Amino acid sequence: METKEIRISAEPQMDPDICRFVIDRPVYDGFYNCRNKAMASGSPLLEALFALPGITEVLVSGSSITVAKNSPEEWADLGLKIGETIRARMAAGGTQVAPGAAAKQPPLPGLREKVQKVFDEEINPGIAGHGGEVNLVDVQGSVIF
């Protein structure tokens, strides 16, 4: 059986230490912000990415993987290693992110307060003139409702 080549495009972000990688197929059905190597435990793709020097955070959502680094290595070089790692893990098959990983992630400190402040100071004043309002219902891990 012939396996289709895995295509990946890199999208550097405004922050020079962050790059988004878009894969031509789903990686994870959900959203998981893996903020350290310990949180990657049990997730083969995340463990492999954190094994690369300088990787500090990996966010996986659908077919995109956003990677943060703390190394001086340029994305042109590090991106090739990340692409190789993603291709190898995807070609191996199986689950790449541990089932239920997102539900286990600890909340980001102060996230509820930061989001509420944005709602109160930036979003709601703009939509109040139209009779609308946005309410913060819940924060679960790094997911806002």
Biotite code that builds the C-alpha atoms (Angstrom):
import biotite.structure as struc

atoms = struc.array([
    struc.Atom([0.000, 0.000, 0.000], chain_id="A", res_id=1, res_name="MET", atom_name="CA", element="C"),
    struc.Atom([1.378, 3.383, -1.009], chain_id="A", res_id=2, res_name="GLU", atom_name="CA", element="C"),
    struc.Atom([1.290, 6.153, 1.597], chain_id="A", res_id=3, res_name="THR", atom_name="CA", element="C"),
    struc.Atom([0.528, 9.676, 0.403], chain_id="A", res_id=4, res_name="LYS", atom_name="CA", element="C"),
    struc.Atom([3.309, 12.162, 1.136], chain_id="A", res_id=5, res_name="GLU", atom_name="CA", element="C"),
    struc.Atom([2.598, 14.295, 4.176], chain_id="A", res_id=6, res_name="ILE", atom_name="CA", element="C"),
    struc.Atom([2.660, 17.970, 3.229], chain_id="A", res_id=7, res_name="ARG", atom_name="CA", element="C"),
    struc.Atom([3.483, 20.609, 5.803], chain_id="A", res_id=8, res_name="ILE", atom_name="CA", element="C"),
    struc.Atom([3.657, 24.374, 5.429], chain_id="A", res_id=9, res_name="SER", atom_name="CA", element="C"),
    struc.Atom([5.315, 26.677, 7.960], chain_id="A", res_id=10, res_name="ALA", atom_name="CA", element="C"),
    struc.Atom([3.804, 30.036, 8.899], chain_id="A", res_id=11, res_name="GLU", atom_name="CA", element="C"),
    struc.Atom([6.109, 32.191, 11.034], chain_id="A", res_id=12, res_name="PRO", atom_name="CA", element="C"),
    struc.Atom([4.176, 34.371, 13.466], chain_id="A", res_id=13, res_name="GLN", atom_name="CA", element="C"),
    struc.Atom([4.701, 37.976, 14.593], chain_id="A", res_id=14, res_name="MET", atom_name="CA", element="C"),
    struc.Atom([6.519, 36.666, 17.660], chain_id="A", res_id=15, res_name="ASP", atom_name="CA", element="C"),
    struc.Atom([9.885, 35.463, 16.282], chain_id="A", res_id=16, res_name="PRO", atom_name="CA", element="C"),
    struc.Atom([9.898, 32.534, 18.728], chain_id="A", res_id=17, res_name="ASP", atom_name="CA", element="C"),
    struc.Atom([6.613, 31.064, 17.436], chain_id="A", res_id=18, res_name="ILE", atom_name="CA", element="C"),
    struc.Atom([5.852, 29.253, 14.182], chain_id="A", res_id=19, res_name="CYS", atom_name="CA", element="C"),
    struc.Atom([2.670, 27.514, 13.038], chain_id="A", res_id=20, res_name="ARG", atom_name="CA", element="C"),
    struc.Atom([2.885, 24.317, 10.987], chain_id="A", res_id=21, res_name="PHE", atom_name="CA", element="C"),
    struc.Atom([-0.137, 23.325, 8.909], chain_id="A", res_id=22, res_name="VAL", atom_name="CA", element="C"),
    struc.Atom([-0.370, 19.648, 7.981], chain_id="A", res_id=23, res_name="ILE", atom_name="CA", element="C"),
    struc.Atom([-2.444, 18.370, 5.048], chain_id="A", res_id=24, res_name="ASP", atom_name="CA", element="C"),
    struc.Atom([-4.403, 16.026, 7.330], chain_id="A", res_id=25, res_name="ARG", atom_name="CA", element="C"),
    struc.Atom([-5.878, 16.116, 10.834], chain_id="A", res_id=26, res_name="PRO", atom_name="CA", element="C"),
    struc.Atom([-3.451, 15.607, 13.682], chain_id="A", res_id=27, res_name="VAL", atom_name="CA", element="C"),
    struc.Atom([-5.749, 15.950, 16.689], chain_id="A", res_id=28, res_name="TYR", atom_name="CA", element="C"),
    struc.Atom([-9.512, 16.231, 16.944], chain_id="A", res_id=29, res_name="ASP", atom_name="CA", element="C"),
    struc.Atom([-9.601, 19.005, 19.487], chain_id="A", res_id=30, res_name="GLY", atom_name="CA", element="C"),
    struc.Atom([-7.369, 21.664, 21.003], chain_id="A", res_id=31, res_name="PHE", atom_name="CA", element="C"),
    struc.Atom([-4.430, 20.950, 23.301], chain_id="A", res_id=32, res_name="TYR", atom_name="CA", element="C"),
    struc.Atom([-1.937, 23.493, 24.586], chain_id="A", res_id=33, res_name="ASN", atom_name="CA", element="C"),
    struc.Atom([1.011, 21.433, 25.789], chain_id="A", res_id=34, res_name="CYS", atom_name="CA", element="C"),
    struc.Atom([3.022, 23.904, 27.841], chain_id="A", res_id=35, res_name="ARG", atom_name="CA", element="C"),
    struc.Atom([5.920, 21.673, 28.895], chain_id="A", res_id=36, res_name="ASN", atom_name="CA", element="C"),
    struc.Atom([7.616, 18.321, 28.441], chain_id="A", res_id=37, res_name="LYS", atom_name="CA", element="C"),
    struc.Atom([5.778, 16.764, 31.392], chain_id="A", res_id=38, res_name="ALA", atom_name="CA", element="C"),
    struc.Atom([2.393, 17.538, 29.802], chain_id="A", res_id=39, res_name="MET", atom_name="CA", element="C"),
    struc.Atom([3.588, 15.754, 26.628], chain_id="A", res_id=40, res_name="ALA", atom_name="CA", element="C"),
    struc.Atom([3.872, 12.424, 28.438], chain_id="A", res_id=41, res_name="SER", atom_name="CA", element="C"),
    struc.Atom([1.802, 9.719, 26.751], chain_id="A", res_id=42, res_name="GLY", atom_name="CA", element="C"),
    struc.Atom([1.425, 11.691, 23.504], chain_id="A", res_id=43, res_name="SER", atom_name="CA", element="C"),
    struc.Atom([3.929, 10.323, 20.949], chain_id="A", res_id=44, res_name="PRO", atom_name="CA", element="C"),
    struc.Atom([3.966, 13.380, 18.678], chain_id="A", res_id=45, res_name="LEU", atom_name="CA", element="C"),
    struc.Atom([4.344, 15.833, 21.533], chain_id="A", res_id=46, res_name="LEU", atom_name="CA", element="C"),
    struc.Atom([7.053, 13.747, 23.200], chain_id="A", res_id=47, res_name="GLU", atom_name="CA", element="C"),
    struc.Atom([8.968, 13.686, 19.890], chain_id="A", res_id=48, res_name="ALA", atom_name="CA", element="C"),
    struc.Atom([8.645, 17.454, 19.409], chain_id="A", res_id=49, res_name="LEU", atom_name="CA", element="C"),
    struc.Atom([9.777, 18.208, 22.975], chain_id="A", res_id=50, res_name="PHE", atom_name="CA", element="C"),
    struc.Atom([12.803, 15.959, 22.373], chain_id="A", res_id=51, res_name="ALA", atom_name="CA", element="C"),
    struc.Atom([14.047, 18.599, 19.909], chain_id="A", res_id=52, res_name="LEU", atom_name="CA", element="C"),
    struc.Atom([16.350, 21.143, 21.593], chain_id="A", res_id=53, res_name="PRO", atom_name="CA", element="C"),
    struc.Atom([14.765, 24.491, 22.406], chain_id="A", res_id=54, res_name="GLY", atom_name="CA", element="C"),
    struc.Atom([11.075, 23.545, 22.098], chain_id="A", res_id=55, res_name="ILE", atom_name="CA", element="C"),
    struc.Atom([9.137, 25.138, 24.981], chain_id="A", res_id=56, res_name="THR", atom_name="CA", element="C"),
    struc.Atom([5.457, 24.804, 24.044], chain_id="A", res_id=57, res_name="GLU", atom_name="CA", element="C"),
    struc.Atom([3.308, 23.017, 21.452], chain_id="A", res_id=58, res_name="VAL", atom_name="CA", element="C"),
    struc.Atom([-0.303, 23.820, 20.656], chain_id="A", res_id=59, res_name="LEU", atom_name="CA", element="C"),
    struc.Atom([-2.161, 21.207, 18.586], chain_id="A", res_id=60, res_name="VAL", atom_name="CA", element="C"),
    struc.Atom([-5.534, 21.916, 17.014], chain_id="A", res_id=61, res_name="SER", atom_name="CA", element="C"),
    struc.Atom([-7.035, 20.048, 14.089], chain_id="A", res_id=62, res_name="GLY", atom_name="CA", element="C"),
    struc.Atom([-4.403, 20.023, 11.355], chain_id="A", res_id=63, res_name="SER", atom_name="CA", element="C"),
    struc.Atom([-2.175, 22.726, 12.803], chain_id="A", res_id=64, res_name="SER", atom_name="CA", element="C"),
    struc.Atom([0.688, 22.610, 15.261], chain_id="A", res_id=65, res_name="ILE", atom_name="CA", element="C"),
    struc.Atom([2.017, 25.850, 16.725], chain_id="A", res_id=66, res_name="THR", atom_name="CA", element="C"),
    struc.Atom([5.479, 25.583, 18.244], chain_id="A", res_id=67, res_name="VAL", atom_name="CA", element="C"),
    struc.Atom([7.293, 27.982, 20.575], chain_id="A", res_id=68, res_name="ALA", atom_name="CA", element="C"),
    struc.Atom([11.052, 27.911, 21.015], chain_id="A", res_id=69, res_name="LYS", atom_name="CA", element="C"),
    struc.Atom([13.667, 29.486, 23.240], chain_id="A", res_id=70, res_name="ASN", atom_name="CA", element="C"),
    struc.Atom([16.689, 28.767, 21.071], chain_id="A", res_id=71, res_name="SER", atom_name="CA", element="C"),
    struc.Atom([18.614, 31.039, 18.716], chain_id="A", res_id=72, res_name="PRO", atom_name="CA", element="C"),
    struc.Atom([18.228, 28.434, 15.954], chain_id="A", res_id=73, res_name="GLU", atom_name="CA", element="C"),
    struc.Atom([16.464, 29.931, 12.930], chain_id="A", res_id=74, res_name="GLU", atom_name="CA", element="C"),
    struc.Atom([13.041, 28.569, 11.937], chain_id="A", res_id=75, res_name="TRP", atom_name="CA", element="C"),
    struc.Atom([14.445, 27.611, 8.532], chain_id="A", res_id=76, res_name="ALA", atom_name="CA", element="C"),
    struc.Atom([16.667, 25.021, 10.238], chain_id="A", res_id=77, res_name="ASP", atom_name="CA", element="C"),
    struc.Atom([14.490, 24.096, 13.215], chain_id="A", res_id=78, res_name="LEU", atom_name="CA", element="C"),
    struc.Atom([11.418, 23.919, 10.965], chain_id="A", res_id=79, res_name="GLY", atom_name="CA", element="C"),
    struc.Atom([13.047, 21.169, 8.892], chain_id="A", res_id=80, res_name="LEU", atom_name="CA", element="C"),
    struc.Atom([13.612, 19.115, 12.057], chain_id="A", res_id=81, res_name="LYS", atom_name="CA", element="C"),
    struc.Atom([10.042, 19.748, 13.199], chain_id="A", res_id=82, res_name="ILE", atom_name="CA", element="C"),
    struc.Atom([8.713, 18.737, 9.775], chain_id="A", res_id=83, res_name="GLY", atom_name="CA", element="C"),
    struc.Atom([10.763, 15.516, 9.827], chain_id="A", res_id=84, res_name="GLU", atom_name="CA", element="C"),
    struc.Atom([9.486, 14.743, 13.327], chain_id="A", res_id=85, res_name="THR", atom_name="CA", element="C"),
    struc.Atom([5.846, 15.349, 12.382], chain_id="A", res_id=86, res_name="ILE", atom_name="CA", element="C"),
    struc.Atom([6.161, 13.234, 9.208], chain_id="A", res_id=87, res_name="ARG", atom_name="CA", element="C"),
    struc.Atom([7.815, 10.355, 11.072], chain_id="A", res_id=88, res_name="ALA", atom_name="CA", element="C"),
    struc.Atom([5.162, 10.305, 13.808], chain_id="A", res_id=89, res_name="ARG", atom_name="CA", element="C"),
    struc.Atom([2.251, 10.656, 11.364], chain_id="A", res_id=90, res_name="MET", atom_name="CA", element="C"),
    struc.Atom([3.679, 7.904, 9.139], chain_id="A", res_id=91, res_name="ALA", atom_name="CA", element="C"),
    struc.Atom([3.953, 5.615, 12.167], chain_id="A", res_id=92, res_name="ALA", atom_name="CA", element="C"),
    struc.Atom([0.175, 5.921, 12.570], chain_id="A", res_id=93, res_name="GLY", atom_name="CA", element="C"),
    struc.Atom([-1.819, 5.603, 15.741], chain_id="A", res_id=94, res_name="GLY", atom_name="CA", element="C"),
    struc.Atom([-2.948, 8.271, 18.145], chain_id="A", res_id=95, res_name="THR", atom_name="CA", element="C"),
    struc.Atom([-0.533, 11.194, 18.255], chain_id="A", res_id=96, res_name="GLN", atom_name="CA", element="C"),
    struc.Atom([-2.016, 13.004, 21.269], chain_id="A", res_id=97, res_name="VAL", atom_name="CA", element="C"),
    struc.Atom([-3.128, 11.019, 24.295], chain_id="A", res_id=98, res_name="ALA", atom_name="CA", element="C"),
    struc.Atom([-6.915, 10.653, 24.526], chain_id="A", res_id=99, res_name="PRO", atom_name="CA", element="C"),
    struc.Atom([-8.295, 13.069, 27.091], chain_id="A", res_id=100, res_name="GLY", atom_name="CA", element="C"),
    struc.Atom([-5.077, 15.088, 27.227], chain_id="A", res_id=101, res_name="ALA", atom_name="CA", element="C"),
    struc.Atom([-6.916, 18.390, 26.791], chain_id="A", res_id=102, res_name="ALA", atom_name="CA", element="C"),
    struc.Atom([-9.242, 17.643, 29.705], chain_id="A", res_id=103, res_name="ALA", atom_name="CA", element="C"),
    struc.Atom([-6.239, 17.124, 31.997], chain_id="A", res_id=104, res_name="LYS", atom_name="CA", element="C"),
    struc.Atom([-4.476, 20.376, 31.237], chain_id="A", res_id=105, res_name="GLN", atom_name="CA", element="C"),
    struc.Atom([-4.200, 22.738, 34.184], chain_id="A", res_id=106, res_name="PRO", atom_name="CA", element="C"),
    struc.Atom([-5.786, 26.161, 33.827], chain_id="A", res_id=107, res_name="PRO", atom_name="CA", element="C"),
    struc.Atom([-3.565, 29.006, 32.748], chain_id="A", res_id=108, res_name="LEU", atom_name="CA", element="C"),
    struc.Atom([-2.938, 31.211, 35.790], chain_id="A", res_id=109, res_name="PRO", atom_name="CA", element="C"),
    struc.Atom([-5.135, 34.306, 35.696], chain_id="A", res_id=110, res_name="GLY", atom_name="CA", element="C"),
    struc.Atom([-6.728, 33.398, 32.366], chain_id="A", res_id=111, res_name="LEU", atom_name="CA", element="C"),
    struc.Atom([-10.298, 33.955, 33.574], chain_id="A", res_id=112, res_name="ARG", atom_name="CA", element="C"),
    struc.Atom([-9.426, 37.444, 34.855], chain_id="A", res_id=113, res_name="GLU", atom_name="CA", element="C"),
    struc.Atom([-7.544, 38.391, 31.670], chain_id="A", res_id=114, res_name="LYS", atom_name="CA", element="C"),
    struc.Atom([-10.391, 37.287, 29.412], chain_id="A", res_id=115, res_name="VAL", atom_name="CA", element="C"),
    struc.Atom([-12.997, 39.048, 31.556], chain_id="A", res_id=116, res_name="GLN", atom_name="CA", element="C"),
    struc.Atom([-10.947, 42.256, 31.375], chain_id="A", res_id=117, res_name="LYS", atom_name="CA", element="C"),
    struc.Atom([-10.847, 42.052, 27.560], chain_id="A", res_id=118, res_name="VAL", atom_name="CA", element="C"),
    struc.Atom([-14.620, 41.473, 27.472], chain_id="A", res_id=119, res_name="PHE", atom_name="CA", element="C"),
    struc.Atom([-15.273, 44.395, 29.861], chain_id="A", res_id=120, res_name="ASP", atom_name="CA", element="C"),
    struc.Atom([-12.859, 46.923, 28.371], chain_id="A", res_id=121, res_name="GLU", atom_name="CA", element="C"),
    struc.Atom([-12.670, 46.094, 24.666], chain_id="A", res_id=122, res_name="GLU", atom_name="CA", element="C"),
    struc.Atom([-15.440, 43.852, 23.398], chain_id="A", res_id=123, res_name="ILE", atom_name="CA", element="C"),
    struc.Atom([-18.596, 44.730, 25.323], chain_id="A", res_id=124, res_name="ASN", atom_name="CA", element="C"),
    struc.Atom([-18.307, 48.528, 24.986], chain_id="A", res_id=125, res_name="PRO", atom_name="CA", element="C"),
    struc.Atom([-18.196, 48.098, 21.196], chain_id="A", res_id=126, res_name="GLY", atom_name="CA", element="C"),
    struc.Atom([-21.208, 45.812, 20.949], chain_id="A", res_id=127, res_name="ILE", atom_name="CA", element="C"),
    struc.Atom([-23.259, 47.501, 23.695], chain_id="A", res_id=128, res_name="ALA", atom_name="CA", element="C"),
    struc.Atom([-24.311, 50.178, 21.215], chain_id="A", res_id=129, res_name="GLY", atom_name="CA", element="C"),
    struc.Atom([-26.049, 47.437, 19.240], chain_id="A", res_id=130, res_name="HIS", atom_name="CA", element="C"),
    struc.Atom([-27.695, 45.978, 22.331], chain_id="A", res_id=131, res_name="GLY", atom_name="CA", element="C"),
    struc.Atom([-25.306, 43.044, 22.644], chain_id="A", res_id=132, res_name="GLY", atom_name="CA", element="C"),
    struc.Atom([-23.083, 41.635, 25.325], chain_id="A", res_id=133, res_name="GLU", atom_name="CA", element="C"),
    struc.Atom([-20.561, 38.795, 25.601], chain_id="A", res_id=134, res_name="VAL", atom_name="CA", element="C"),
    struc.Atom([-20.412, 36.800, 28.838], chain_id="A", res_id=135, res_name="ASN", atom_name="CA", element="C"),
    struc.Atom([-17.650, 34.575, 30.120], chain_id="A", res_id=136, res_name="LEU", atom_name="CA", element="C"),
    struc.Atom([-19.287, 31.304, 31.114], chain_id="A", res_id=137, res_name="VAL", atom_name="CA", element="C"),
    struc.Atom([-16.359, 29.049, 32.026], chain_id="A", res_id=138, res_name="ASP", atom_name="CA", element="C"),
    struc.Atom([-12.652, 28.372, 31.587], chain_id="A", res_id=139, res_name="VAL", atom_name="CA", element="C"),
    struc.Atom([-11.523, 24.749, 31.278], chain_id="A", res_id=140, res_name="GLN", atom_name="CA", element="C"),
    struc.Atom([-7.777, 24.440, 30.865], chain_id="A", res_id=141, res_name="GLY", atom_name="CA", element="C"),
    struc.Atom([-7.062, 26.969, 28.126], chain_id="A", res_id=142, res_name="SER", atom_name="CA", element="C"),
    struc.Atom([-10.513, 26.728, 26.516], chain_id="A", res_id=143, res_name="VAL", atom_name="CA", element="C"),
    struc.Atom([-12.872, 29.667, 27.023], chain_id="A", res_id=144, res_name="ILE", atom_name="CA", element="C"),
    struc.Atom([-16.674, 29.337, 27.026], chain_id="A", res_id=145, res_name="PHE", atom_name="CA", element="C"),
])
